Amino acid sequence: MNLKTTYLGIELKNPLVPSASPLSRDLDMAKRLEDAGASAIVLNSLFEEEIRAEDNMLNDFFMLQEEGHAEASGYRSLPEDFCCEIDEYLIHIVHMKEALEIPVIASLNANSVGAWVEHALEIEQSGADALELNIYHIPADINETGEQVEQRYLDVLEAVKKNITIPVTMKLGSQFSSVGNMVRRLEAAGADGVALFNRFYQPTINLDTLEVEPALTLSHSPESLLRMRWIAILFGKVRLSLAATGGIHSAEDALRILLAGGDVTHMCSALLKNGPEHLGQVLRDMEAWLEEKEYASVEQMKGSVSQQHSPDPCAYERANYMRVLRSYSA
Ligand SMILES: Cc1cc2nc3c(=O)[nH]c(=O)nc-3n(C[C@H](O)[C@H](O)[C@H](O)COP(=O)(O)O)c2cc1C
């Protein structure tokens, strides 16, 4: 069975790519994912805040030294536990590249432009095959308009693209007024792909302490349908690569994404829950389904039930809403 797919211009042996998670922080886990059949891996993210904090600290340190303050009472040395997150991340890329045969996609997590984007070049130089940019932005300033939010994504993308030549993919949330138009604008600005969609973790209020606390819940399969719908709508209308992230737990979830038109299906929660070897089971189940349905390859099935190719294109739009409400019986 030919499971090959092309993602960000890179040929992959199959469409299953573990997304950024603690699993890709660990070399042994990454190796287990590769052994289970993963066709590429997205590394855990390096965060803009980490880079900025480190750059600021180093700038202060060197500035004080240059000014000859080394003997002065205000002299501050680097903290003893100072660890260079950026260097560690770059070394992590190098180790992953040495240990794995599959492509390694680095990940930068950010929400604004700054000098930090220059570190994207170091990521490229460390051997990353591509870069995923996760713009995790909550527009909590209610003066920020939708147009400004969109521009923020475009600005970060353009700043990063200026520094590197490897493919760049954008990991997006779903909360745009017009998801499709946003993707089209990102493509025009040079994005090589999009990963749809970020899961925004909602904080909770602790009823004992009244503190606002972070809460992390793993995903469930039905979440993949939001990804499937938008990939189905986008397929054939944009040329960049389409990846789904969120709620892909089984072969059925992954197959629906491919039928809709996805090039790649990411997995995270399912692998955290069931271990890296779960990926191998999903792959075998996918193969069995393709054989049963007499598909010769993943490429052949890709997009065959996209909006463009569906016998019922309206099913991806408002009509589906009416139908589903009317079909309910108490
Ligand atoms: C524990 C954990 C850590 C994660 N770390 C990152 C990260 O560093 N960068 C990132 O872009 N996404 C990160 N994610 C998000 C996942 O890559 C993925 O997009 C999300 O969990 C949805 O996919 P899923 O339903 O398969 O879990 C993380 C998710 C979890 C659960």
The ligand as a MOL file (V3000), in Angstrom:
LIG
                    3D

  0  0  0     0  0            999 V3000
M  V30 BEGIN CTAB
M  V30 COUNTS 31 33 0 0 0
M  V30 BEGIN ATOM
M  V30 1 C 1.1060 18.2040 27.1760 0
M  V30 2 C 1.0320 18.9250 25.8590 0
M  V30 3 C 2.1090 19.6950 25.4280 0
M  V30 4 C 2.0460 20.3890 24.2300 0
M  V30 5 N 3.1020 21.1520 23.8240 0
M  V30 6 C 3.0000 21.8700 22.6820 0
M  V30 7 C 4.0810 22.6950 22.2660 0
M  V30 8 O 5.1470 22.7720 22.8750 0
M  V30 9 N 3.8970 23.4140 21.1210 0
M  V30 10 C 2.7560 23.3570 20.3790 0
M  V30 11 O 2.6640 24.0100 19.3450 0
M  V30 12 N 1.7410 22.5500 20.7440 0
M  V30 13 C 1.8250 21.8290 21.8750 0
M  V30 14 N 0.7930 21.0310 22.2540 0
M  V30 15 C -0.4080 20.9520 21.3810 0
M  V30 16 C -0.3810 19.6960 20.5160 0
M  V30 17 O 0.7260 19.6640 19.6370 0
M  V30 18 C -1.6540 19.5270 19.6800 0
M  V30 19 O -1.7230 20.5500 18.7070 0
M  V30 20 C -2.9240 19.5740 20.4990 0
M  V30 21 O -2.7940 18.7880 21.6720 0
M  V30 22 C -4.1020 19.0260 19.6870 0
M  V30 23 O -3.8530 17.7410 19.2000 0
M  V30 24 P -4.4030 16.4040 19.9250 0
M  V30 25 O -5.8670 16.4940 19.9660 0
M  V30 26 O -3.8890 15.2880 19.0730 0
M  V30 27 O -3.8380 16.4020 21.3100 0
M  V30 28 C 0.8490 20.3090 23.4410 0
M  V30 29 C -0.2030 19.5190 23.8830 0
M  V30 30 C -0.1400 18.8280 25.0700 0
M  V30 31 C -1.2990 17.9900 25.4870 0
M  V30 END ATOM
M  V30 BEGIN BOND
M  V30 1 1 1 2
M  V30 2 1 2 3
M  V30 3 2 2 30
M  V30 4 2 3 4
M  V30 5 1 4 5
M  V30 6 1 4 28
M  V30 7 2 5 6
M  V30 8 1 6 7
M  V30 9 1 6 13
M  V30 10 2 7 8
M  V30 11 1 7 9
M  V30 12 1 9 10
M  V30 13 2 10 11
M  V30 14 1 10 12
M  V30 15 2 12 13
M  V30 16 1 13 14
M  V30 17 1 14 15
M  V30 18 1 14 28
M  V30 19 1 15 16
M  V30 20 1 16 17
M  V30 21 1 16 18
M  V30 22 1 18 19
M  V30 23 1 18 20
M  V30 24 1 20 21
M  V30 25 1 20 22
M  V30 26 1 22 23
M  V30 27 1 23 24
M  V30 28 2 24 25
M  V30 29 1 24 26
M  V30 30 1 24 27
M  V30 31 2 28 29
M  V30 32 1 29 30
M  V30 33 1 30 31
M  V30 END BOND
M  V30 END CTAB
M  END
